[in-house]
């Protein structure tokens, strides 16, 4: 359902902002696109199906406010007043955004009532409604803000919703809350009497976090909304959520558009690599119709699933040495309905039972470290790289996710391999990351312009017949990793 053009922002993992910025332009025709760490802002036609199709973002919001950082004052009362004004000013814009949210969200229950209510007191509530809100104020204060914390970045704290999701980065509060009717003795007031139910979620970091807690901010804003809108605070299952993020860079207020994050894929039964990172890797591989794509260490098959869903006209193969991983990948493939697109085989990445130069793209998360009981990472990598080079066709692309340690050692490894190969390219030549545009309609994919901002190195030497095409730093949550891209320009010397 279309609802006109709207202003949005979408959260993204560190390092994925340029991927998401490029994606909203290509997929949504978005304009006014800009990004900061963790967020991409854009304007686009508000069509729910297209908005849901974003693959490199986490949570999508309708943007209410984007302002410079608030001036920090030691006076808590003054600071809370400024924050409340930031959220509830401009009533007409509030109503427009709520109306768009209602249409996109498919909300039916109380939409007529909300459209008639003004978030600010230009249209005063009846005395009875004010009394109801006042009586409930004290008992609902604890329900406006959640006593939970969500660690996003160093020193950053936030109030979080009380909703469970295995892949969702929001955590559940264990705060015990009394029902108003039990604590005050009054009869519960229905949603219809008080309009929407809502909750406020806050994140704060930087200077402002030293003055106010997220709980204090959430409570103040929640009470103000109760008074002005007649809405009812509901921690567990609200109709509407107000998200506030204040830091030293900006002040952002938004409304989550969907209950679950975009990163929650309904077609993945068991999650392996984060789906957004897997999609970003696939987007670098320049997958075209009829291409043969291999993940030689496929694990649970996340990369193959993301690629096959986005570029279904290609053929995909996954290999792994672990029976349990292959079983999990098979379940995921069946859940996604991609049995005719993806083939699995049991094999070691160091000795793949596949013909030389048989694949157009190789994409893989190389699973190193204690978690996988691999302790000689740098010793194993040269053999793996040479085998991947062997099965890759001339002109093909390799996209690899490497740990921090392997990333640090990669230059030495590639120089060693290059010196052993008669076809080695030793002049440091690399293709431009601005060569092609990202096409999400099924033919090819590459990164341009925006993604160049995350490009870390073009000075690596090629190994064998492979030439570096870019290095992209990304976050895997608690750890950081690096996506390395290579292109095969000639037949490998060993062939």
C-alpha positions in Angstrom: 0.0 0.0 0.0 1.5 3.3 -1.1 1.4 6.2 1.3 3.3 9.0 -0.4 6.9 9.9 0.1 8.3 9.7 3.6 11.5 10.4 5.4 13.1 7.3 7.0 16.2 6.0 8.7 17.5 2.5 9.0 20.1 1.2 11.4 23.0 -0.8 10.1 26.0 -2.7 11.5 29.3 -0.9 11.5 30.8 -0.9 8.1 27.5 -1.8 6.3 26.3 1.8 6.1 27.7 2.4 2.6 26.2 -0.9 1.4 22.8 0.2 2.8 23.1 3.7 1.3 23.7 2.2 -2.1 20.9 -0.3 -1.7 18.2 2.2 -0.8 19.1 4.2 -3.9 19.1 1.2 -6.2 16.1 -0.6 -4.7 13.8 2.2 -3.5 15.0 5.1 -5.8 15.7 6.9 -2.5 16.8 10.6 -2.5 18.5 12.8 0.2 20.6 9.8 1.2 23.2 10.4 3.9 24.7 8.2 6.6 26.5 8.4 9.9 27.9 5.5 12.0 25.1 3.0 12.5 22.3 4.9 10.5 21.3 5.7 7.0 18.8 8.5 6.4 16.8 8.7 3.2 13.5 9.8 1.5 11.5 7.3 -0.5 8.0 6.3 -1.6 6.4 4.7 1.5 5.5 1.3 0.1 5.6 -1.4 2.7 6.6 -4.3 0.4 9.6 -2.4 -1.0 10.7 -1.2 2.4 10.6 -4.7 3.8 12.9 -5.8 0.9 16.0 -4.0 2.2 18.7 -6.6 2.9 21.6 -4.8 4.4 19.7 -2.9 7.2 18.7 -3.9 10.7 15.7 -1.9 11.9 13.7 0.6 9.8 12.1 3.7 11.3 9.9 6.6 10.2 11.9 9.7 11.0 10.2 12.2 13.3 13.2 14.4 14.1 16.9 14.7 13.2 18.5 17.6 14.9 22.0 18.6 16.0 23.1 17.3 19.4 21.3 19.1 22.3 23.3 21.6 24.3 24.3 19.8 27.5 23.4 21.5 30.8 24.1 20.4 34.4 20.5 21.3 35.2 18.6 18.0 34.8 15.2 19.7 34.7 16.3 22.0 31.9 17.7 19.1 29.9 14.5 17.1 30.3 12.5 20.1 29.2 14.6 20.4 26.0 14.2 16.6 25.3 10.4 16.8 25.7 10.3 19.8 23.4 12.4 18.0 20.8 10.0 15.0 20.7 6.5 16.6 20.9 6.9 19.9 19.0 5.5 20.4 15.5 2.1 18.7 16.0 1.1 18.7 12.3 4.2 16.8 11.3 3.5 14.4 14.2 0.1 13.7 12.8 1.4 13.2 9.3 4.0 10.7 10.4 1.5 8.8 12.6 -0.9 8.7 9.6 1.9 7.3 7.4 2.9 4.8 10.1 -0.7 3.7 10.4 -1.1 3.1 6.7 2.2 1.2 6.4 1.6 -0.8 9.5 -1.8 -1.8 8.4 -3.3 -0.4 11.6 -7.1 -0.5 11.7 -8.3 -0.5 15.3 -8.3 3.2 16.4 -7.0 5.0 13.3 -10.0 7.4 13.1 -9.5 8.4 16.7 -5.8 9.1 16.3 -6.3 11.2 13.2 -8.6 13.4 15.2 -6.3 13.8 18.1 -3.7 16.6 18.3 -0.5 15.7 20.0 -0.2 19.3 21.5 -2.8 21.1 23.6 -4.1 23.4 20.8 -7.2 21.1 21.0 -7.7 20.5 24.7 -8.8 17.2 26.1 -12.0 17.0 28.1 -11.6 17.4 31.8 -12.5 13.7 32.3 -9.7 12.6 30.0 -7.2 14.8 31.7 -8.3 13.4 35.1 -7.9 9.8 33.8 -4.4 10.5 32.5 -3.4 12.2 35.7 -4.7 9.3 37.9 -2.8 6.8 35.8 0.4 8.9 35.5 2.0 7.7 38.7 1.2 4.0 38.2 2.3 4.1 34.5 5.6 5.9 35.0 7.4 2.7 35.4 5.8 1.3 32.3 7.0 4.2 30.1 10.6 3.3 30.3 12.1 -0.2 30.6 14.8 -0.9 33.1 17.0 -2.7 30.7 20.2 -1.8 28.9 21.3 -2.5 25.4 25.0 -2.2 24.7 25.5 -0.8 21.2 28.9 0.9 21.4 31.4 1.7 24.1 29.8 3.9 26.7 26.4 3.8 25.1 23.2 2.9 27.1 19.7 2.6 26.1 16.2 1.6 27.3 14.9 -1.4 25.3 11.6 -3.0 24.5 10.3 -6.1 26.2 10.1 -8.3 23.1 12.0 -11.6 22.4 13.7 -12.4 19.2 16.6 -14.7 18.6 18.2 -12.5 16.0 17.0 -9.2 17.3 19.6 -7.2 19.2 17.1 -5.7 21.6 17.0 -7.4 25.0 14.2 -8.2 27.4 13.8 -6.4 30.6 13.2 -8.5 33.8 11.6 -5.6 35.6 8.5 -6.6 37.5 5.6 -4.2 36.8 2.3 -4.0 38.5 -1.0 -3.6 36.7 -2.5 -0.2 37.4 -5.7 -1.7 38.5 -3.9 -3.7 41.2 -1.8 -0.9 42.5 -4.4 1.8 42.5 -7.7 0.0 42.8 -9.2 1.7 39.8 -10.8 0.0 36.9 -8.5 -0.4 33.9 -9.2 2.2 31.2 -9.6 0.8 27.7 -7.4 1.7 24.7 -10.4 3.2 23.1 -10.7 5.8 25.9 -7.1 6.8 25.8 -6.1 6.3 22.1 -3.0 4.4 21.2 -0.9 2.4 23.7 2.8 3.2 23.4 6.2 2.8 24.9 9.4 4.9 24.8 12.8 3.4 24.0 15.9 5.6 24.5 19.5 5.3 23.8 22.0 7.9 24.9 25.8 8.2 24.7 28.4 10.9 25.0 28.1 14.0 27.1 24.4 13.8 27.6 24.7 10.3 29.1 26.8 11.7 31.9 23.9 14.0 33.0 20.8 11.8 32.4 20.0 8.1 32.2 18.0 6.6 29.4 15.3 5.7 32.0 15.0 9.3 33.1 14.6 10.5 29.6 12.1 7.8 28.6 10.0 8.5 31.7 9.8 12.2 31.1 8.9 11.9 27.4 6.4 9.1 28.1 4.5 11.2 30.7 4.5 14.2 28.3 3.0 12.0 25.6 0.4 10.7 28.0 -0.7 14.2 28.9 -0.7 15.6 25.4 -2.0 12.7 23.4 -4.1 10.8 25.9 -2.1 7.6 24.9 -1.7 4.7 27.4 1.7 3.5 28.3 2.1 -0.3 27.7 5.5 -1.9 28.0 4.6 -5.4 26.8 2.5 -5.0 23.7 2.1 -1.4 22.6 0.5 -0.2 19.4 3.3 2.3 18.9 6.9 2.7 19.9 8.8 6.0 20.1 12.5 5.6 19.6 14.9 8.3 20.8 18.7 8.4 20.3 20.8 11.2 21.7 24.6 11.5 21.3 27.3 14.0 20.5 26.6 13.8 16.8 22.8 14.1 16.5 19.4 13.9 18.1 17.1 11.4 16.4 13.5 10.5 17.1 11.7 7.8 15.1 8.9 5.2 15.0 9.9 1.6 14.2 8.0 0.6 11.1 7.9 -3.1 11.6 7.8 -5.3 14.7 10.7 -7.4 13.7 14.1 -6.2 12.3 14.7 -6.4 8.6 17.6 -8.6 9.4 15.3 -11.3 10.7 14.8 -13.5 7.7 11.7 -15.7 7.7 13.4 -18.1 5.3 16.3 -18.9 7.6 15.5 -21.6 10.1 18.9 -21.5 12.0 21.1 -18.4 11.7 24.8 -18.6 11.0 26.6 -15.6 9.8 24.6 -12.4 10.2 22.3 -12.2 7.2 23.1 -8.5 6.5 26.9 -9.3 6.2 26.1 -12.3 4.1 24.1 -10.2 1.7 26.8 -7.5 1.5 29.3 -10.2 0.6 27.1 -11.6 -2.1 26.5 -8.1 -3.5 30.2 -7.7 -4.1 30.5 -10.9 -6.1 28.9 -9.6 -9.3 26.5 -12.5 -9.7 24.9 -12.7 -13.1 22.2 -14.8 -14.6 23.5 -18.4 -15.3 26.5 -17.9 -13.1 27.9 -20.8 -11.0 28.6 -19.7 -7.4 30.5 -21.6 -4.7 30.8 -21.3 -1.0 33.5 -23.9 -0.1 33.0 -23.5 3.7 29.2 -23.0 3.7 28.4 -23.8 7.3 24.7 -23.3 7.7 24.4 -21.9 4.2 23.6 -18.3 5.1 25.6 -16.7 2.3 24.1 -19.1 -0.3 20.6 -18.4 1.0 21.1 -14.6 0.7 22.6 -14.8 -2.7 20.0 -17.3 -4.1 17.1 -15.2 -2.8 18.5 -12.0 -4.3 19.9 -13.4 -7.6 17.8 -16.5 -8.3 18.9 -16.9 -11.9 22.3 -18.3 -10.8 23.3 -21.8 -9.7 24.8 -22.3 -6.2 27.0 -25.0 -4.6 28.0 -25.3 -1.0 30.7 -27.5 0.5 31.6 -28.2 4.1 33.6 -30.9 6.0 31.1 -31.0 8.9 28.1 -33.3 8.7 26.2 -31.3 11.3 26.8 -28.0 9.4 25.6 -29.6 6.2 22.5 -31.0 7.9 21.7 -27.5 9.2 22.3 -26.0 5.8 20.0 -28.5 4.2 17.2 -27.6 6.7 17.7 -23.9 5.9 17.6 -24.6 2.2 14.4 -26.5 2.5 12.8 -23.9 4.7 13.7 -21.3 2.1 12.3 -23.4 -0.7 15.6 -23.3 -2.6 16.3 -27.0 -3.1 16.4 -26.5 -6.9 18.9 -23.7 -6.6 21.5 -24.9 -4.1 23.5 -28.2 -4.1 25.5 -29.4 -1.1 28.5 -31.7 -0.9 30.8 -32.9 1.8 34.4 -31.9 1.1 37.5 -30.3 2.5 38.2 -26.8 1.3 41.8 -27.8 0.7 40.8 -30.6 -1.8 37.5 -29.7 -3.5 36.3 -32.5 -5.8 35.4 -29.9 -8.4 36.8 -29.1 -11.9 39.3 -26.3 -12.3 38.0 -23.0 -13.4 34.3 -24.1 -13.0 32.9 -21.3 -10.9 32.2 -17.6 -11.7 32.2 -16.5 -8.1 33.5 -17.9 -4.8 32.1 -16.4 -1.6 33.0 -17.6 1.9 33.2 -16.8 5.5 36.5 -18.4 6.5 35.8 -20.0 9.9 39.0 -19.6 11.9 39.8 -19.4 15.6 39.1 -21.3 18.8 35.4 -21.6 18.1 36.2 -23.9 15.2 39.2 -25.5 16.9 41.6 -24.0 14.3 44.8 -22.8 15.8 47.1 -22.5 12.8 45.1 -20.0 10.8 47.9 -18.4 8.8 49.4 -21.7 8.0 46.2 -23.1 6.5 45.2 -20.0 4.6 47.7 -20.2 1.6 46.4 -23.8 0.8 42.8 -22.6 1.0 43.4 -19.6 -1.2 45.2 -21.6 -3.9 42.3 -24.1 -4.0 39.8 -21.3 -4.3 41.9 -19.8 -7.1 42.0 -23.2 -8.9 38.2 -23.6 -9.1 37.6 -19.9 -10.1 37.2 -19.0 -13.7 39.2 -16.3 -15.4 37.3 -13.1 -14.9 35.6 -14.5 -11.8 35.3 -12.9 -8.4 36.3 -14.2 -4.9 34.8 -12.6 -1.8 36.2 -13.7 1.6 35.4 -12.8 5.2 38.5 -12.8 7.3 39.1 -12.4 11.0 41.2 -9.5 12.3 44.3 -11.7 12.7 44.0 -13.1 9.2 43.4 -9.6 7.8 46.7 -8.5 9.4 48.6 -11.4 7.9 46.9 -11.3 4.5 49.5 -9.1 2.9 52.3 -11.4 3.8 50.4 -14.4 2.7 49.5 -13.0 -0.7 53.0 -11.8 -1.4 54.3 -15.3 -0.6 51.9 -17.0 -2.9 52.4 -14.4 -5.6 56.2 -15.0 -5.6 55.6 -18.7 -6.1 53.4 -18.2 -9.2 54.8 -17.5 -12.7 51.6 -15.6 -13.5 51.8 -13.4 -10.4 50.8 -9.8 -10.8 53.3 -7.8 -8.7 52.6 -4.2 -9.6 49.8 -3.8 -7.1 47.2 -3.2 -9.8 43.6 -3.4 -8.5 40.3 -2.7 -10.1 38.4 0.4 -9.1 35.6 0.0 -6.6 33.6 2.5 -8.6 33.6 0.4 -11.8 30.0 -0.8 -11.7 26.7 0.0 -10.1 24.8 -2.2 -7.7 22.0 -4.0 -9.5 19.5 -5.7 -7.2 17.3 -6.9 -10.0 19.2 -10.1 -10.7 21.9 -9.5 -13.2 25.0 -8.2 -11.5 26.2 -6.6 -8.4 29.1 -4.4 -7.4 29.7 -1.4 -5.2 30.2 2.1 -6.3 30.7 5.6 -4.8 29.2 5.2 -1.4 30.9 1.9 -0.6 34.2 3.5 -1.5 34.1 5.2 1.8 34.6 1.8 3.6 37.4 0.7 1.2 40.4 0.3 3.3 43.3 -0.8 1.0 44.2 -0.9 -2.7 47.9 -1.5 -2.2 47.9 -5.2 -1.7 49.7 -7.4 -4.2 47.9 -10.1 -6.0 48.4 -13.8 -5.3 48.6 -16.2 -8.1 46.2 -14.9 -10.8 44.0 -13.0 -8.3 44.1 -9.2 -8.0 42.7 -7.4 -5.0 39.5 -5.5 -5.6 38.8 -4.0 -2.1 38.8 -4.5 1.6 35.8 -3.6 3.7 35.8 -3.5 7.5 32.5 -4.8 9.1 31.3 -5.5 12.5 30.2 -9.0 13.6 28.8 -7.8 16.9 31.5 -8.3 19.6 34.3 -8.7 17.0 35.3 -7.0 13.8 36.1 -8.7 10.5 37.1 -7.7 7.0 35.6 -8.6 3.6 38.3 -9.1 1.0 37.4 -9.0 -2.7 39.6 -10.4 -5.6 39.3 -10.9 -9.3 40.9 -13.6 -11.3 42.6 -12.0 -14.4 44.4 -14.9 -15.9 44.7 -18.7 -15.6 46.6 -19.8 -12.5 50.2 -20.7 -13.0 49.6 -24.2 -11.5 47.1 -25.1 -14.1 
